[in-house]
Amino acid sequence: MNNPKGSVLVIGGGISGIQTALDMADSGLYVHLVESSAAIGGSMGQLDKTFPTNDCSACILSPKLVECGRHLNINLLTLSELVSLDGAAGNFKAVVRQKPRYVDPAKCIACGKCAEKCPKSVPNEYNLGIGKRKAIYLKFPQAVPLKYAIDAKNCIWLNKPGRCGACAKECPAGAINFDEKPVEHVLEVGAVVMAPGFKPYDPSLLDFTGYGRVPNVVTSMEFERLLSPSGPCLGHVERASDKKTPRRIAWLQCVGSRDKNRACHAYCSSVCCMYAIKQAVIAKEHMAGELSAKIFFMDMRTHGKGFEAYFERAKADGIGFERARVHSIIPAPHGKGETGDVLLRFANENGEMCEEVFDMAVLSIGLELDSSTVALASKLGIDLNGDGFLKTQSFMPVLTQRQGVFVCGAASEPKDIPQSVTEASAAAAEVEKLLASARWKETKVKEYPSERDLKGEPPRIGVFVCHCGINIASVVNVKAVTEYAKTLPHVVFSQNNLFTCSQDTIVSMTDIIKREGLNRVVVASCSPRTHEPLFQETLREAGLNRFLFEMANIRDQDSWVHQSEPEKATQKAKELVKMAVAKVASHQPLSEGKLPVTKGCLVIGGGVSGMQAALNLAEQGFAVTLIEKGEALGGQALKLVRNWEGLAVAPVLSELAQQTISHPNITVRFKTQVKDVEGSVGRFKTTLSDGSVVEHGAAIIAVGAEPWVPQGRWQYGYGVDARVKTLHGLDEILKKSQTEALEALSDVNQAVFMHCVGSRIPERPYCSRVCCSHAIEQAIALKDLKPKMDVFMLYRDVRTYGRREHIYEEARSKGVIFVRYDLERLPKLEGVGARLELEAFDPVLGRQIRLSPDLLVLATAITPRKDAGELSKFFKCAINADGFLMEAHAKLRPVDFATEGVFLAGLCHYPKPIEESIVQASAAAARAAMVLAKDFVPTEAIVAEVTPAKCVTCGVCGKICPYKAISKSQVTGKAEVNPALCKGCGACVAGCRSDAIRLKNFANKELIAAISAGGC
């Protein structure tokens, strides 16, 4: 491939498209982001909260939208579609047609006067048809770009020229242009990433749901808009028929999923169980607990990280769960309910027909591919899989059949936000590997205005208080807090906003800083963990030092924890703002230095994830040191036979290992572990167990996990009776030739698999994600080898999520019998050492059954490695309550640690199948490349500094500094701080006995001012 282009075309402006665009733009590639609608954000922008953290979706998405919108190396093309793509990988020519907006983005100030005067109202598609919008509209309050657009189908002027034109007459900026024509952009790009997202299933095709005919039956997406503070009800849930607040709501699962006969969709949509639980929990919060919520389901598929715990909390909070099949939804007959109520007819697990009345029914609809994406795939020469999604490679789900064209997100298979974001970064990694030689050739460098010199200026503080929709404003009196802020010392401006992180407020904040002469800013809103960088960037664009900023977290620390005490919550918000104002008044401008980046990465762990991450970075041209504590590469994957699609693992693993060992940019060290780590992002120094020191700019931890060894009440004869095996034990038999496998199974006429052995119990309250698919794949293999063998599955919930549902269906078609059990009635095993007898309760038959297995297979839990916690300490990384390594943010930073420059992949993060581990490894490589592709990283500005006159040279600070940033001065003999190594953790400040060390902007002066302001 000669002279590849340094730019990329991304199709789709949802969270996947946004993430892959940002990753590539920050790694040296120019990105054209094409979105068919008037603004980016996709389906995530329509959600109220996200599971399992209950973060406000708009709140965590908005910083990404704004960052994408103002990124110098991302060219947003909204209202656009791809017309054609010619050429080959590295040198494509794409033709993109952009429809007219009829509003000049350069002139529009988003004042909204045009929409106020527009006489034409149409259904609001962003709210799924609930409520109206005007023919000239803003897609949603936090839209990026924050520019109005005219709906050509409904505009009176465009359909009947000369009539109306109210928007043009009213617009103070003269932004309306009815003569605008479509424009075709010819773009030369090196690669294409498809991220077109999904379409919600239309339940009107299923008459039993009553959707479109029975009042107060809504889809899950419609219910999200009812819950949303930016939705048609402003977060106060109402029934469409009578505006009544519902007190009894039912959720119906698998509407349009797991239904090949009526819906023509055999697959599971993966996200529906969790979003239904989330909606029930949030709805109950909105209604102060005065809600009876029940979820009707077949299998509860809470298979992701933190999902099972969320499910258990929902049950504890009173959410009802009914294992059932719903027959029909009809209007409640007279005498069984009030007008507008709905009656559900369903068969419960015992087969009994039941009826129950609800105020509202919510249909948990599945995901499918939009017809426009199908047409796009045809243009690009991309096939569809059997379920109608974009076809990708089995072991690398971001690769398509056309070289240079990649896929991420739900377009290839239904998946949740973390997996979509992970795939987005993985797609970026594959593009970066392809176009590594073209990095920085087409990008631009952002220039900021000169920082204002504040010498001699008294503090002039501006306070911006956020409603956060109803996340804050439903509890805290935001206007009262805003007025109170005006009375505080040094505050010269105070304002409240619906969403302070939206693009219009960010632009307005920049103007206000300049107009009011502000030299310090306080934002009272949500968490600095997600939003502080956004607001600090805004200060830079306004010519202020970004450290003249403080956040008051009046959401997480106030409105969310004091929902039932609005008066006290408002008072607390005032105090939090007062503390932030007092602290920021003493802030001083700080400067950041530059630290040269060591262009190499340390990958810890030689399993599939470690090898994939190492290879991707090596192909991008970076030096990689891969260390493995064992004597071979492969990890847990060495024990596997096939993936869920029946494809052999060994050839893939062998090729991966061979490429890793032979790659010139990879150094592999066996029987090696980490002994010590110094430094920080860009300049790590890691001491290994062989005594050598590796210098590297980034690190990827991929140390894997371990299968749990059955014990206690879950032992079931394992380790005592050879007929009792784990899944890996059966894999050892299935690895053999057919003749050898049949010989090993010659005496097996009945096999029983027992699921959830050691998982989903108090000691390990999580789902191990892979066990259901692994066990069912093995059951199919047994039936293929010996069709007359009786195979039973004892399960709690069958969690064959996504397209894995097909193997569940195949197993049943081959005669595998599924029997559900629960923790209250554990199966009992007798006859260890003799004839095995397994007794279990069958809830369908309503009686005990006895099985006589010749082979009992235990699907055991996956547990974190015992040494993972110790390793995490070296890099200052966190682990969760279950012992797995903890990512920086569950939704939007799923492969990053909170520690900059350190990333994670594979089983050490959470149990996952081999293809997801490979994707996560590539994603980690992409995130690491964002560090390694740069020549410098900024040093920490908030660092410790020593007052030599107070230092007594005790040496305590140097001993406790985790970054080895403090040493004894060769000149004065006193302690001195190396600002290039200091990360501002403050350990030395706390440890100094003579008060000789202070942390910039966190010294006693600032902290005492804040504490005193808080009344302490």
C-alpha positions, 0 to 999 in steps of 0.5 A: 500500500503506497502513500496511504491517506491520513484521513478516515470516513466514519459513518454514523454519529452515535456513541460508537461513531463519536468514540472511534472518531475521537480516538483516531483524531487524538492519534494523528488521523483526520476524521470526516464524521458523517451523520444522517440526521441534524445532530450527532448523539444517536440513540444514547442521547435519547436515554434517561439513565444508563445501567448499571451506574444510573448515570444520566445519559445526557450528562455523560454523553454531552462532554463527548458531543462537545469535544467531537464538535469542537475538535480541530481534526473532526469534520462534522457532516450532518444531514449527510449520506455516503453515495459511493466508495471507490478504490482500495484500503489506504486510498478510497474516494468517497462521495458524500451528499449533504442535504440542505439544512436551510439554516446557515450554521455560521450565522445561527445563534440557536436563539429559538425565535424561528421555532417560536414563530413557525406555525407548522407543528409535526410529531417529534421523532426524537421523542418517538412521536410523543409531542410535537416539534416545529418544522424548523427545529433543534433535534434536542437541547444538547444537540451538536452542532447546536444549529436549527434545521428546517424539515423540508417535508413539512416546511410551508415555504419550501412546499409552497414558495411565497407562503409563510416564511415566518422563520426568515422574518423573525431570525435576528441573524439572517440565517435562513436560506430557502435557496440552499441546495444539496452539496456533494463532497468528494473525500479521499480517505484511507479507511472507512468505519461503519457505525450506523447503529440500530433501529428499534423493532416496530411492535405494531407488527405483533398483534398480541402486544396491542401496540398502536391499538390499545391505549397506554401500551408504549415501547421501551424507547418511548418510555425512556423519553417519558422518563427523560428530563428533556422529554415531552413530560420533563421527566414526570411520567404520564399516560397518553390517554388521560395524563394520569401518573401510572402507579402499576406498570408492566414490562414485557421482555423479548418483544421482537427478539427470540421470536423467529416465527412472529417477529422473524428475529431468532436472536437475543437483543442483549440489552432489553433485560437490563434496560427494563430493570433500569427503567423500573428502578428509575420510574420507582425513584421518579414516583417516590416509591409509589409504583408497583412494577413487574417485569415479565420475562423468559430468562433474565439476562444480566450477564455484564459487569455489575449487571447481576448486582443491579438485578439483585438490588432491583428485587430488594427494592420491590421490583417484581419479576414474573417468569412467564409467556404473555398471551395478549394485552387488551383494554381492561374490561369494565369491572376489572380496571379503570378506563385506560388500564390494560389487562395482561393475559399470561401463562406462568412458569407452571403453565397456569393462565393468569390475568393482571391489570396495569395502568401502563404496559412497556414493551421491551423491544429488540434491535434490528438493522435499519433498511438504510444501513442494508442499502449502505452495506450493498453500496460498500460490498459488505454482506449481511449475516443470517440475522440481517446485521453486518457480517464480520469476522468471527474472532475479530468482530470489527473486520469486514470482508472488504479490506479497509472497511471496519464496523463497530457498535450494534450494526453487527450484533445487538450490544450495550454501550460499553461493548459498543464503545470498546468496539469503537476503539478496536476499530480505531486500532485497526485503522491506525494499524493500516494508516500508521505511516500517514499519522499527523500528515493531514491533521491540524494543530489547535491554537489557544488565545494567550492567557490573560495576565491576572497580576493585580486583579482581585478575584472576579468569580462567575458561578454557573448552576446546572439543573441537569434536567431534573437530576438536580432541579427536581430536588434542589431549588436551583434558582435559589442557589443561583441567587444565593451565589450572587451574595458571596464574596468576589462573585460578580456573575451567577446564572443557572442553565438547563444543561451546563455541559451543552454546546450552547452553554459552553459557547455562552460561558466563553462569551460571558467570561470575556464580557464580564471579565471573569478570572475564576469560574465555579460550576455547580453540577455533576461529577468532575470525574466526567466533566471537569476537563470539558469546563477547563477546556472552555476556560482555555478557549476564553483566555483563562488558565484552566486551573482557575476553576472549581466544581461543586458536585451538587448532584452525586453529593447532594440531589441523588442522596437527599431526594426526600429532603429538598429543603435540606438538599437546597441548603447543602447545595448553597454550602457546597457552592460557597465552599467552591467559591471560597477555595477558587478565590485563592487559586493561582494560575498553574503551568504545565511542562512537557515530558518526552514520551517513551515510544514503547508499551509494556503488555503484562500477560501472554494470553489472547488479549495480551498477544492481540494488544501487543501485535496491534501496537507493534503493527503501528510501529511501536516497540512492545515488551510482552511479559508472561509469568508462564512458559507459553503464550495462550493463557486460558484459551489454550484449554478451549476447543471451539468458539460459540460459532463452532470454529476451532480456537487452536489455529487462531491461537497458534497463528497469534502466538507465532506472529507475536514471537516473530514480530520484530517490534515485540520482545517476549519474556517468559517466566517474568513478572512485575516487581516495581513500577516508577514514573507516570504516563509517558515515562514509566520505568518497570522493574521485572523479576529478572532484574531488568528495567523496561522503560515504556510510555504506556502499559496494558494489563491483560493478566487473565483470570482463573476457573473456580475449583468446585468446593463445599456445597458446589463440589458435586463429587468433583475431584473425587469421582472421575465422571464429574468434570468441569467445562475445561475437563470436557474440553480435554476430551473434545479436543481429541480426534473423533475416534478417541473422543468416542472411545472416551465417551463410550460408557456415557449414555446420559450427560448432565450439565449444571450451570452457575456453579460458583457464580451468582451466589453471595460469595461471587454475586456476578454472572460469569458470562461465558458459561451458558454458551460454552456448556451449550456448545459442548452439549451440541458437540456431544449430540453430534458425536453420539446422537442417542445420548441423553443430555440435560441442562440444569440452569438458572437462566439461559444467557445465550445473549446476542446471536448466541441464541442460535446455539440454544435453539440448535441444542433444543432441536437436537433434543437437549433438555433444559430444566431450571433450578434455583438456589432454594432448591439446589440439585442433590447428588448421591452415589459418588463412587457408585452409580450417580443419582442427581435429584432436581426439582422441575418447575414446569412439571412441578415435581422432583426428577431423578437423573442418572448421569454417566457424565456430570459437567460443572459450569464453574465460575471465572474468578480473578487472579489472586495476584491481580490486586497486588499488580494493580497496586504497582500502577495505582489501579483499582479493583472492584468488590469481586476482585476484577480490575476496575475501569475508569468509567463503566460506560465511556472508558471501559478499557482505561484505568483512572491512572493515565497511560494504563489500560486493561483487557480480557478476563482480568476486567470481567469474564468474556468470550474470546472474541470480546477479549480480542476486541477489548485488547485492540481497544486498549491498544488504540487508547495506548496509541493515543499516548505513544503517537505523541512526542510529549505529554503534559506534566502535572500542574498541581504538584507538591513544592517544598519550603526549604526553611521548614524542611528538617530533612527527615526523609519521610516524604521521599519514603512515602511518595509512590512516584519516586518524585522526591529526593534530597537536594545535592545543593541544600540537602533539603527535600526537593520535588521533581515536577516531571514525576509528581502526580499531585496525590498529596501523600507527602503533604499529609506525611510531612511533620513540619508542614514544609510541603504544600500542594499547589491550589490545595494548600492550607489556605485554600482548604481552610477557606473551603472548610470554613465556608462550609461552616465546619 
